[in-house]
Amino acid sequence: MAKAKAESVDDIRPQYNFSKGVRGRYSDRIRKGSTVVVLEPDVAELYPDAESVNRALRAVAEAAPRPRKCKHA
C-alpha cells in the first residue's frame, strides 16, 4: 500500500481555520511529564498504548539484576 503524500502548508483545505490557534499550547505539559520514545512497528503492534509499554518495562526492570553501588574511599 503506497503512502499518501503529506499535504504541505499551502495545500491546507480552506474549511480548516487555525487563526485562533495557539502554538505550543500543551508543550510545557508534555515536556515536564513525558519522555517520547519511538517504537519499531513490530513492537508497537505488541504494545498499543503507553500503559502497556510502561507495564512491560516495569516488569523487565523488576526482573533485571540491579547494579551494585560503588564504595569510594
CYANA upper distance limits for C-alpha pairs under 8 A (distance plus 0.5 A):
  7 GLU  CA     11 ASP  CA      6.09
  7 GLU  CA     12 ILE  CA      7.37
  8 SER  CA     12 ILE  CA      7.49
 12 ILE  CA     16 TYR  CA      7.68
 24 GLY  CA     28 ASP  CA      8.26
 26 TYR  CA     30 ILE  CA      6.84
 27 SER  CA     31 ARG  CA      6.43
 28 ASP  CA     32 LYS  CA      6.55
 29 ARG  CA     33 GLY  CA      6.98
 30 ILE  CA     34 SER  CA      6.06
 31 ARG  CA     35 THR  CA      7.91
 39 LEU  CA     43 VAL  CA      6.58
 39 LEU  CA     44 ALA  CA      6.21
 40 GLU  CA     44 ALA  CA      6.66
 41 PRO  CA     45 GLU  CA      6.83
 42 ASP  CA     46 LEU  CA      7.40
 43 VAL  CA     47 TYR  CA      6.84
 44 ALA  CA     48 PRO  CA      6.11
 47 TYR  CA     52 SER  CA      6.01
 47 TYR  CA     53 VAL  CA      6.11
 48 PRO  CA     52 SER  CA      7.43
 48 PRO  CA     53 VAL  CA      8.30
 49 ASP  CA     53 VAL  CA      7.02
 50 ALA  CA     54 ASN  CA      6.58
 51 GLU  CA     55 ARG  CA      6.62
 52 SER  CA     56 ALA  CA      6.73
 53 VAL  CA     57 LEU  CA      6.68
 54 ASN  CA     58 ARG  CA      6.54
 55 ARG  CA     59 ALA  CA      6.81
 56 ALA  CA     60 VAL  CA      6.84
 57 LEU  CA     61 ALA  CA      6.55
 58 ARG  CA     62 GLU  CA      6.53
 59 ALA  CA     63 ALA  CA      6.80
 60 VAL  CA     64 ALA  CA      6.55
